Amino acid sequence: MRKITLIILALGIIASACKKDESTTTNPVTTPPPAGFLAPTTVMKKAAVLEDFTGVRCGYCPDGHAIAKTLETTYPGKVVVMCVHTGSYAAPATGWANFTNTFGAAIAGQTGLTGYPAGTMNRRVFTGLGMTAGGTAMGRGNWTSAATQVMAEDAPVNIGAAATYNASTKVLTVKVDLYYTANETAANNINVAFLQNNLICQQSGGTPDPNNYAENNVLRHLVTGQWGELVPATSTKTGTKYTKTYTYTVPSDYNGATIPPGGGAVTIANCDVAVFVARGQGEVLNGIKVKVK
């Protein structure tokens, strides 16, 4: 009897050791990006990638924001908007929010823009859409036409992405998957942009309340630097897959937590990541925007 009891006890210990600890749960803020390949592998249409050059003291800029919002709503998942606060209307000034960053001036500088708001659509020149001389900027009245043209074209590269945030370490992890459906002979760069929405501030021309206006799609940081990171030439051929993971330690605020005079605190629930692939610092081939989880 004693031998049987010992055997039963031993089996109980083994079973207990093998049983999954039901009290252990996965913390959603530390969940890594999915391991599977995220990009489609069939030919897809391009996304329209709009860089909206804007500023808090620009009275006509809210009209540009409204056009961008309409595009996003009308074509869900096919339009990527990045609001780049730069120029004299965005420069730090007493009583106004500062949403500028170290990247905006160079991006705007290559467009040839002559006023605000201005925008580039996939950093391309479009015939008959009032492009600036020698540049890629156009007035807001032409953004919809340009976007429609872009979205009708096949993309040479498909993009999949996932963005996760670890609240303990404040590290943002972005997994990017590319699949090339056509050969690209020019240098291709991956660009990863950190965006924030619902930043409440004073905005000239803002409606319904110019003193409590929500700024959206605000470019906070370019994780991959000013013009992105090069995709190896061996990975830009038809049928090729390329995967890269990026990390970025997110600060608690940009230009100061209080609006004004700063640019406000970071609220991860209001943040997105935009990923786009460009030929060097020029034409954007495709893009995607994902929520930070």
C-alpha contacts under 8 A as a table, 3 or more apart, distances in Angstrom:
res1	aa1	res2	aa2	distance
1	M	4	I	5.15
1	M	5	T	6.22
2	R	5	T	5.09
2	R	6	L	6.26
3	K	6	L	5.17
3	K	7	I	6.31
4	I	7	I	5.10
4	I	8	I	6.25
5	T	8	I	5.19
5	T	9	L	6.16
6	L	9	L	5.05
6	L	10	A	6.14
7	I	10	A	5.11
7	I	11	L	6.22
8	I	11	L	5.14
8	I	12	G	6.20
9	L	12	G	5.05
9	L	13	I	6.34
10	A	13	I	5.14
10	A	14	I	6.34
11	L	14	I	5.12
11	L	15	A	6.13
12	G	15	A	5.11
12	G	16	S	6.07
13	I	16	S	5.07
13	I	17	A	6.21
14	I	17	A	5.11
14	I	18	C	6.26
15	A	18	C	5.15
15	A	19	K	6.11
16	S	19	K	5.26
21	D	24	T	5.79
22	E	25	T	7.54
26	T	30	T	7.83
26	T	31	T	7.06
27	N	30	T	5.62
27	N	31	T	6.47
28	P	31	T	5.27
28	P	293	K	7.90
29	V	164	T	7.19
29	V	165	Y	5.80
29	V	166	N	4.90
29	V	167	A	5.93
29	V	293	K	7.11
30	T	164	T	7.55
30	T	165	Y	6.73
30	T	166	N	4.86
30	T	167	A	7.45
31	T	164	T	7.14
31	T	166	N	7.91
32	P	164	T	6.65
32	P	173	T	7.78
33	P	162	A	5.92
33	P	163	A	6.66
33	P	164	T	6.29
33	P	173	T	7.46
33	P	174	V	7.36
33	P	175	K	6.39
34	P	162	A	7.38
37	F	160	G	7.68
37	F	177	D	6.46
38	L	159	I	7.56
38	L	160	G	4.47
38	L	161	A	6.29
38	L	176	V	7.80
38	L	177	D	5.85
39	A	158	N	5.85
39	A	159	I	5.03
39	A	160	G	3.96
39	A	161	A	7.49
39	A	177	D	5.63
39	A	178	L	5.96
39	A	179	Y	6.19
40	P	43	V	7.92
40	P	44	M	7.81
40	P	158	N	6.22
40	P	159	I	7.38
40	P	160	G	7.27
40	P	179	Y	7.06
41	T	158	N	7.34
41	T	179	Y	6.17
41	T	180	Y	7.96
41	T	181	T	7.45
41	T	239	G	7.90
42	T	181	T	7.14
43	V	154	D	6.71
43	V	155	A	6.87
43	V	156	P	7.73
43	V	158	N	7.72
43	V	181	T	5.98
44	M	154	D	5.80
44	M	155	A	5.76
44	M	158	N	6.84
45	K	151	M	5.92
45	K	152	A	6.34
45	K	153	E	5.51
45	K	154	D	4.38
45	K	155	A	5.16
46	K	78	K	7.53
46	K	150	V	6.27
46	K	151	M	5.08
46	K	152	A	7.17
46	K	153	E	5.89
46	K	154	D	5.80
46	K	155	A	4.69
46	K	285	L	7.04
46	K	286	N	5.25
46	K	287	G	7.45
47	A	77	G	7.82
47	A	78	K	4.62
47	A	79	V	5.53
47	A	80	V	7.05
47	A	150	V	6.98
47	A	151	M	5.63
47	A	286	N	5.41
47	A	287	G	5.57
47	A	288	I	7.07
48	A	78	K	6.23
48	A	79	V	4.75
48	A	80	V	6.15
48	A	121	M	6.54
48	A	122	N	6.35
48	A	147	A	5.27
48	A	148	T	7.89
48	A	150	V	5.83
48	A	151	M	5.99
48	A	286	N	7.32
48	A	287	G	7.29
49	V	79	V	5.92
49	V	80	V	4.69
49	V	81	V	6.05
49	V	82	M	7.89
49	V	121	M	5.60
49	V	122	N	5.01
49	V	147	A	7.90
49	V	284	V	7.39
49	V	286	N	7.40
49	V	287	G	6.35
50	L	68	A	7.90
50	L	79	V	7.44
50	L	80	V	6.08
50	L	81	V	4.85
50	L	82	M	6.27
50	L	119	G	6.50
50	L	120	T	5.72
50	L	121	M	4.73
50	L	122	N	6.38
51	E	81	V	6.11
51	E	82	M	4.99
51	E	83	C	6.01
51	E	84	V	6.66
51	E	119	G	5.38
51	E	120	T	5.30
51	E	121	M	6.68
51	E	122	N	7.95
52	D	64	G	7.53
52	D	65	H	7.91
52	D	81	V	7.08
52	D	82	M	6.05
52	D	83	C	4.69
52	D	84	V	5.88
52	D	117	P	6.97
52	D	118	A	6.13
52	D	119	G	4.57
52	D	120	T	6.93
53	F	83	C	6.01
53	F	84	V	4.86
53	F	85	H	5.99
53	F	86	T	6.65
53	F	108	A	7.12
53	F	116	Y	6.70
53	F	117	P	5.66
53	F	118	A	5.37
53	F	119	G	5.83
54	T	58	C	7.01
54	T	61	C	5.91
54	T	83	C	6.58
54	T	84	V	6.02
54	T	85	H	4.97
54	T	86	T	6.45
54	T	87	G	7.95
54	T	89	Y	7.41
54	T	90	A	7.08
54	T	116	Y	6.16
54	T	117	P	5.29
54	T	118	A	7.30
55	G	58	C	5.35
55	G	61	C	6.94
55	G	85	H	5.12
55	G	86	T	6.37
55	G	87	G	7.35
55	G	88	S	7.81
55	G	89	Y	4.73
55	G	90	A	4.11
55	G	91	A	7.91
55	G	116	Y	7.92
55	G	117	P	7.99
56	V	59	G	7.99
56	V	61	C	7.91
56	V	85	H	7.88
56	V	89	Y	6.22
56	V	90	A	5.64
56	V	96	W	7.29
56	V	97	A	7.18
56	V	202	Q	6.99
56	V	203	Q	4.76
56	V	204	S	6.13
57	R	89	Y	4.86
57	R	90	A	6.52
57	R	203	Q	6.07
57	R	204	S	4.98
58	C	61	C	5.38
58	C	89	Y	5.53
58	C	90	A	7.95
58	C	116	Y	6.94
58	C	117	P	7.54
58	C	203	Q	7.56
58	C	204	S	5.69
58	C	205	G	7.31
59	G	62	P	6.97
59	G	203	Q	7.62
59	G	204	S	4.57
59	G	205	G	4.35
59	G	206	G	7.46
60	Y	63	D	5.63
60	Y	64	G	7.09
60	Y	116	Y	7.40
60	Y	117	P	6.67
60	Y	204	S	7.85
60	Y	205	G	6.36
61	C	64	G	5.04
61	C	65	H	6.38
61	C	116	Y	6.72
61	C	117	P	5.09
61	C	205	G	7.48
62	P	65	H	4.82
62	P	66	A	6.17
62	P	204	S	8.00
62	P	205	G	6.33
62	P	206	G	5.75
62	P	207	T	7.75
63	D	66	A	5.06
63	D	67	I	6.36
64	G	67	I	5.13
64	G	68	A	6.22
64	G	117	P	6.31
64	G	140	R	5.75
65	H	68	A	5.09
65	H	69	K	6.14
66	A	69	K	5.01
66	A	70	T	6.19
67	I	70	T	5.11
67	I	71	L	6.33
67	I	140	R	7.40
67	I	143	W	7.87
67	I	144	T	7.83
68	A	71	L	5.15
68	A	72	E	6.33
68	A	81	V	6.85
69	K	72	E	5.07
69	K	73	T	6.15
70	T	73	T	5.07
70	T	74	T	5.91
71	L	74	T	5.16
71	L	75	Y	5.90
71	L	79	V	6.68
71	L	144	T	7.03
72	E	75	Y	5.38
72	E	76	P	5.46
72	E	77	G	7.38
72	E	78	K	7.39
72	E	79	V	5.44
72	E	80	V	7.37
72	E	81	V	7.84
73	T	76	P	5.53
75	Y	78	K	5.45
75	Y	79	V	6.39
76	P	79	V	6.73
77	G	80	V	7.66
77	G	288	I	7.39
77	G	289	K	7.48
78	K	151	M	7.33
78	K	288	I	7.62
79	V	147	A	7.88
79	V	288	I	7.86
80	V	274	A	7.12
80	V	287	G	6.73
80	V	288	I	6.37
80	V	289	K	6.12
81	V	217	N	6.28
82	M	195	L	7.35
82	M	217	N	5.25
82	M	218	V	6.22
82	M	219	L	5.91
83	C	216	N	7.36
83	C	217	N	5.41
83	C	218	V	4.81
83	C	219	L	5.74
84	V	100	T	7.58
84	V	104	G	5.84
84	V	218	V	6.43
84	V	219	L	5.59
85	H	90	A	5.58
85	H	99	F	5.88
85	H	100	T	5.17
85	H	101	N	7.64
85	H	104	G	6.66
85	H	218	V	7.45
85	H	219	L	7.53
86	T	89	Y	7.15
86	T	90	A	5.12
86	T	91	A	6.68
86	T	100	T	5.82
86	T	101	N	7.85
86	T	104	G	5.55
86	T	105	A	5.95
86	T	108	A	7.56
87	G	90	A	5.54
87	G	91	A	6.16
87	G	105	A	7.00
88	S	91	A	5.20
90	A	98	N	6.84
90	A	99	F	7.11
90	A	100	T	6.62
91	A	98	N	6.89
91	A	100	T	7.00
92	P	96	W	6.99
92	P	97	A	7.16
92	P	98	N	5.33
92	P	100	T	7.95
92	P	261	P	7.62
93	A	96	W	5.63
93	A	97	A	7.77
93	A	98	N	7.77
93	A	261	P	7.60
94	T	260	P	7.95
94	T	261	P	6.72
95	G	260	P	5.79
95	G	261	P	6.14
96	W	201	C	7.71
96	W	202	Q	6.63
96	W	259	I	7.51
96	W	260	P	5.24
96	W	261	P	5.77
97	A	201	C	6.49
97	A	202	Q	7.30
97	A	259	I	5.39
97	A	260	P	4.45
97	A	261	P	5.12
97	A	262	G	5.47
97	A	263	G	5.51
98	N	255	N	6.59
98	N	259	I	7.82
98	N	260	P	7.15
98	N	261	P	6.26
98	N	262	G	5.12
98	N	263	G	4.69
99	F	218	V	7.50
99	F	220	R	7.64
99	F	254	Y	7.62
99	F	255	N	7.47
99	F	262	G	7.49
99	F	263	G	4.91
100	T	104	G	7.04
100	T	220	R	7.92
100	T	263	G	7.87
101	N	104	G	6.02
101	N	219	L	7.83
101	N	220	R	6.61
101	N	221	H	7.10
102	T	105	A	7.22
103	F	106	A	5.92
103	F	107	I	6.54
103	F	221	H	7.70
103	F	222	L	7.44
103	F	226	Q	5.91
104	G	107	I	5.19
104	G	108	A	6.09
105	A	108	A	5.23
105	A	109	G	5.81
106	A	109	G	4.84
106	A	110	Q	6.57
106	A	226	Q	7.99
107	I	110	Q	5.81
107	I	111	T	7.15
108	A	111	T	5.42
108	A	112	G	7.35
108	A	113	L	7.02
109	G	112	G	6.31
109	G	113	L	7.59
110	Q	135	G	6.98
110	Q	136	T	7.89
111	T	120	T	7.33
111	T	123	R	7.83
111	T	132	T	7.75
111	T	135	G	4.74
111	T	136	T	4.82
111	T	137	A	5.14
112	G	132	T	5.89
112	G	133	A	6.99
112	G	134	G	6.84
112	G	135	G	4.62
112	G	136	T	6.68
112	G	137	A	6.19
113	L	116	Y	7.88
113	L	118	A	6.47
113	L	132	T	6.25
113	L	135	G	7.27
113	L	136	T	7.79
113	L	137	A	5.25
113	L	138	M	7.39
114	T	132	T	7.46
115	G	118	A	6.38
117	P	139	G	6.99
117	P	140	R	6.84
118	A	137	A	6.01
118	A	138	M	5.63
118	A	139	G	5.14
118	A	140	R	6.18
119	G	137	A	5.28
119	G	138	M	5.51
119	G	139	G	6.51
119	G	140	R	6.66
119	G	143	W	7.34
120	T	123	R	5.17
120	T	124	R	6.97
120	T	136	T	5.75
120	T	137	A	4.87
120	T	138	M	6.36
121	M	124	R	6.11
121	M	136	T	7.85
121	M	143	W	7.05
121	M	146	A	6.48
121	M	147	A	6.64
122	N	150	V	7.88
122	N	283	E	5.78
122	N	284	V	4.57
122	N	285	L	7.11
122	N	286	N	7.88
123	R	136	T	5.76
123	R	137	A	7.90
123	R	282	G	5.93
123	R	283	E	4.86
123	R	284	V	5.99
124	R	136	T	5.55
124	R	282	G	7.66
124	R	283	E	5.62
124	R	284	V	7.66
125	V	131	M	6.67
125	V	135	G	7.27
125	V	136	T	5.24
126	F	129	L	5.80
126	F	131	M	6.92
126	F	146	A	6.97
127	T	130	G	7.76
127	T	131	M	7.83
128	G	131	M	7.69
129	L	138	M	7.02
129	L	142	N	5.88
129	L	146	A	7.67
130	G	138	M	5.92
130	G	139	G	7.18
130	G	142	N	7.65
131	M	134	G	7.99
131	M	135	G	6.63
131	M	136	T	5.98
131	M	137	A	5.62
131	M	138	M	4.83
131	M	139	G	7.82
132	T	135	G	5.09
132	T	136	T	6.34
132	T	137	A	5.58
132	T	138	M	6.31
138	M	142	N	6.71
138	M	143	W	7.44
139	G	142	N	5.95
139	G	143	W	7.20
140	R	143	W	5.35
141	G	144	T	7.29
142	N	145	S	5.45
142	N	146	A	6.30
143	W	146	A	5.20
143	W	147	A	6.07
144	T	147	A	5.08
144	T	148	T	6.15
145	S	148	T	5.21
145	S	149	Q	6.43
146	A	149	Q	5.22
146	A	150	V	6.38
147	A	150	V	5.15
147	A	151	M	6.16
148	T	151	M	5.31
148	T	152	A	6.47
149	Q	152	A	5.47
149	Q	153	E	7.06
150	V	153	E	5.58
151	M	154	D	7.94
155	A	158	N	6.60
155	A	181	T	7.44
155	A	285	L	6.46
155	A	286	N	6.35
156	P	180	Y	5.78
156	P	181	T	5.07
156	P	182	A	4.77
156	P	183	N	7.19
156	P	184	E	7.45
156	P	285	L	6.91
157	V	178	L	6.50
157	V	179	Y	5.52
157	V	180	Y	4.28
157	V	181	T	5.70
157	V	182	A	7.03
157	V	285	L	6.97
157	V	286	N	6.72
158	N	178	L	5.64
158	N	179	Y	5.10
158	N	180	Y	6.31
158	N	181	T	7.41
158	N	286	N	7.00
159	I	176	V	7.14
159	I	177	D	5.80
159	I	178	L	4.84
159	I	179	Y	6.68
159	I	275	V	7.84
159	I	276	F	7.77
159	I	286	N	7.29
159	I	287	G	6.72
159	I	288	I	6.65
160	G	176	V	5.88
160	G	177	D	4.96
160	G	178	L	6.46
160	G	288	I	7.35
161	A	174	V	6.95
161	A	175	K	5.46
161	A	176	V	4.58
161	A	177	D	6.16
161	A	275	V	7.43
161	A	288	I	7.52
161	A	290	V	6.97
162	A	174	V	5.72
162	A	175	K	5.33
162	A	176	V	6.91
162	A	290	V	6.55
162	A	291	K	7.88
162	A	292	V	7.67
163	A	172	L	6.93
163	A	173	T	5.65
163	A	174	V	4.41
163	A	175	K	6.50
163	A	273	V	6.85
163	A	290	V	6.94
163	A	291	K	6.77
163	A	292	V	4.93
163	A	293	K	6.21
164	T	172	L	5.81
164	T	173	T	5.32
164	T	174	V	6.58
164	T	292	V	5.42
164	T	293	K	4.67
165	Y	170	K	6.71
165	Y	171	V	5.81
165	Y	172	L	4.48
165	Y	173	T	6.26
165	Y	268	I	7.97
165	Y	292	V	6.66
165	Y	293	K	6.05
166	N	169	T	5.63
166	N	170	K	5.34
166	N	171	V	5.39
166	N	172	L	6.52
167	A	170	K	4.92
167	A	171	V	7.29
169	T	249	T	7.78
170	K	249	T	5.64
170	K	250	V	5.68
170	K	251	P	7.66
171	V	247	T	6.49
171	V	248	Y	5.55
171	V	249	T	4.37
171	V	250	V	6.08
172	L	247	T	5.46
172	L	248	Y	5.08
172	L	249	T	6.08
172	L	250	V	6.64
173	T	245	T	6.96
173	T	246	Y	5.70
173	T	247	T	4.51
173	T	248	Y	6.65
174	V	245	T	5.58
174	V	246	Y	5.11
174	V	247	T	6.31
175	K	243	T	7.38
175	K	244	K	6.05
175	K	245	T	4.36
175	K	246	Y	6.45
176	V	243	T	5.70
176	V	244	K	5.36
176	V	245	T	6.06
176	V	275	V	7.82
177	D	241	K	7.22
177	D	242	Y	5.75
177	D	243	T	4.50
177	D	244	K	6.65
178	L	241	K	5.67
178	L	242	Y	5.04
178	L	243	T	6.34
179	Y	239	G	6.67
179	Y	240	T	5.75
179	Y	241	K	4.67
179	Y	242	Y	6.54
180	Y	183	N	7.01
180	Y	236	T	6.12
180	Y	237	K	6.11
180	Y	238	T	5.09
180	Y	239	G	5.51
180	Y	240	T	5.49
180	Y	241	K	6.75
181	T	237	K	7.72
181	T	238	T	4.92
181	T	239	G	5.79
181	T	240	T	7.89
182	A	237	K	6.39
182	A	238	T	4.52
182	A	239	G	7.54
183	N	236	T	6.11
183	N	237	K	4.40
183	N	238	T	4.97
184	E	187	A	7.62
184	E	188	N	7.64
184	E	236	T	5.45
184	E	237	K	6.18
185	T	233	A	7.73
185	T	236	T	7.49
186	A	279	R	6.22
186	A	280	G	7.72
187	A	230	L	7.00
187	A	231	V	7.32
187	A	233	A	7.02
187	A	279	R	5.65
187	A	280	G	5.70
188	N	230	L	5.88
188	N	231	V	5.54
188	N	233	A	7.96
188	N	236	T	7.66
188	N	277	V	6.48
188	N	278	A	5.57
188	N	279	R	4.62
188	N	280	G	5.61
189	N	227	W	7.28
189	N	228	G	5.22
189	N	229	E	4.96
189	N	230	L	4.38
189	N	231	V	5.61
189	N	277	V	5.50
189	N	278	A	5.31
189	N	279	R	6.26
189	N	280	G	5.65
189	N	281	Q	7.64
190	I	224	T	7.38
190	I	228	G	5.15
190	I	229	E	5.15
190	I	230	L	6.38
190	I	231	V	6.68
190	I	275	V	7.13
190	I	276	F	6.02
190	I	277	V	4.71
190	I	278	A	6.76
191	N	222	L	7.21
191	N	223	V	7.52
191	N	224	T	5.65
191	N	225	G	7.69
191	N	227	W	6.89
191	N	228	G	4.37
191	N	229	E	6.59
191	N	274	A	7.99
191	N	275	V	5.55
191	N	276	F	5.25
191	N	277	V	6.09
191	N	278	A	7.63
192	V	222	L	5.82
192	V	223	V	5.37
192	V	224	T	5.60
192	V	228	G	7.23
192	V	273	V	6.84
192	V	274	A	5.84
192	V	275	V	4.62
192	V	276	F	6.78
193	A	219	L	6.89
193	A	220	R	7.56
193	A	221	H	5.91
193	A	222	L	4.51
193	A	223	V	5.94
193	A	224	T	7.68
193	A	273	V	5.58
193	A	274	A	5.03
193	A	275	V	6.30
194	F	219	L	6.23
194	F	220	R	5.60
194	F	221	H	5.18
194	F	222	L	6.20
194	F	223	V	6.96
194	F	271	C	7.27
194	F	272	D	6.23
194	F	273	V	4.83
194	F	274	A	6.62
195	L	217	N	5.42
195	L	218	V	5.24
195	L	219	L	4.77
195	L	220	R	5.46
195	L	221	H	7.27
195	L	271	C	5.56
195	L	272	D	5.12
195	L	273	V	5.87
195	L	274	A	7.29
196	Q	199	L	7.43
196	Q	216	N	6.37
196	Q	217	N	5.52
196	Q	218	V	5.21
196	Q	219	L	6.85
196	Q	220	R	6.82
196	Q	266	V	7.67
196	Q	267	T	7.85
196	Q	270	N	5.71
196	Q	271	C	4.36
196	Q	272	D	6.26
197	N	214	A	7.57
197	N	215	E	6.16
197	N	216	N	3.99
197	N	217	N	5.36
197	N	218	V	6.41
197	N	270	N	5.18
197	N	271	C	6.13
197	N	272	D	7.98
198	N	214	A	4.85
198	N	215	E	5.44
198	N	216	N	5.47
198	N	270	N	6.73
199	L	213	Y	7.78
199	L	214	A	5.26
199	L	215	E	4.98
199	L	216	N	6.75
199	L	264	G	7.23
200	I	212	N	5.60
200	I	213	Y	5.26
200	I	214	A	4.60
200	I	215	E	6.32
200	I	259	I	7.87
201	C	210	P	7.99
201	C	211	N	6.13
201	C	212	N	5.27
201	C	213	Y	5.35
201	C	214	A	6.66
201	C	215	E	7.48
201	C	259	I	6.59
201	C	260	P	7.44
202	Q	206	G	7.73
202	Q	210	P	5.52
202	Q	211	N	4.14
202	Q	212	N	5.74
202	Q	213	Y	6.00
203	Q	206	G	5.13
203	Q	210	P	5.16
203	Q	211	N	6.42
203	Q	212	N	7.68
203	Q	213	Y	6.07
204	S	210	P	6.11
205	G	210	P	6.19
206	G	209	D	6.11
206	G	210	P	4.19
206	G	211	N	7.67
206	G	213	Y	5.97
207	T	210	P	5.61
207	T	213	Y	6.93
208	P	213	Y	7.80
209	D	212	N	5.44
209	D	213	Y	6.22
210	P	213	Y	5.58
215	E	218	V	6.74
217	N	272	D	7.92
219	L	222	L	7.83
220	R	254	Y	7.45
222	L	225	G	5.27
222	L	226	Q	6.56
222	L	228	G	7.94
223	V	246	Y	7.68
223	V	247	T	7.81
223	V	248	Y	6.51
224	T	227	W	7.37
224	T	228	G	4.77
224	T	229	E	5.81
225	G	228	G	5.33
225	G	229	E	7.38
227	W	280	G	7.12
227	W	281	Q	5.44
228	G	281	Q	7.81
231	V	235	S	6.75
231	V	236	T	7.23
232	P	235	S	5.41
232	P	236	T	7.06
233	A	236	T	5.49
233	A	237	K	7.82
234	T	237	K	6.69
235	S	240	T	5.65
235	S	241	K	6.69
235	S	242	Y	6.14
236	T	240	T	6.52
237	K	240	T	5.61
251	P	254	Y	7.16
251	P	266	V	7.38
252	S	257	A	7.62
252	S	265	A	5.83
252	S	266	V	5.60
253	D	256	G	5.78
253	D	257	A	5.16
253	D	263	G	7.17
253	D	264	G	5.61
253	D	265	A	4.04
253	D	266	V	5.18
254	Y	257	A	6.74
254	Y	262	G	6.92
254	Y	263	G	5.25
254	Y	264	G	5.99
254	Y	265	A	6.63
254	Y	266	V	7.55
255	N	262	G	4.73
255	N	263	G	5.13
255	N	264	G	7.16
256	G	259	I	7.65
256	G	261	P	7.22
256	G	262	G	4.14
256	G	263	G	5.79
256	G	264	G	5.91
256	G	265	A	7.29
257	A	262	G	5.87
257	A	263	G	6.45
257	A	264	G	4.18
257	A	265	A	4.55
258	T	261	P	6.38
258	T	262	G	5.32
258	T	263	G	6.94
258	T	264	G	5.31
258	T	265	A	7.22
259	I	262	G	4.99
259	I	263	G	5.78
259	I	264	G	5.39
260	P	263	G	6.97
260	P	264	G	7.86
267	T	270	N	5.56
267	T	271	C	6.83
268	I	271	C	5.09
268	I	292	V	6.96
269	A	292	V	7.21
269	A	293	K	7.78
271	C	291	K	6.52
271	C	292	V	5.95
272	D	289	K	6.74
272	D	290	V	5.66
272	D	291	K	4.47
272	D	292	V	5.31
273	V	289	K	5.63
273	V	290	V	5.42
273	V	291	K	6.31
273	V	292	V	6.62
274	A	287	G	7.13
274	A	288	I	5.70
274	A	289	K	4.24
274	A	290	V	6.48
275	V	287	G	5.54
275	V	288	I	5.35
275	V	289	K	6.28
276	F	284	V	6.83
276	F	285	L	7.44
276	F	286	N	5.68
276	F	287	G	4.00
276	F	288	I	6.37
277	V	284	V	5.75
277	V	285	L	5.66
277	V	286	N	5.77
277	V	287	G	6.47
278	A	281	Q	6.31
278	A	282	G	6.07
278	A	283	E	5.39
278	A	284	V	4.04
278	A	285	L	5.51
278	A	286	N	7.54
279	R	282	G	5.34
279	R	283	E	5.39
279	R	284	V	6.40
279	R	285	L	7.26
280	G	283	E	7.62
284	V	287	G	7.63
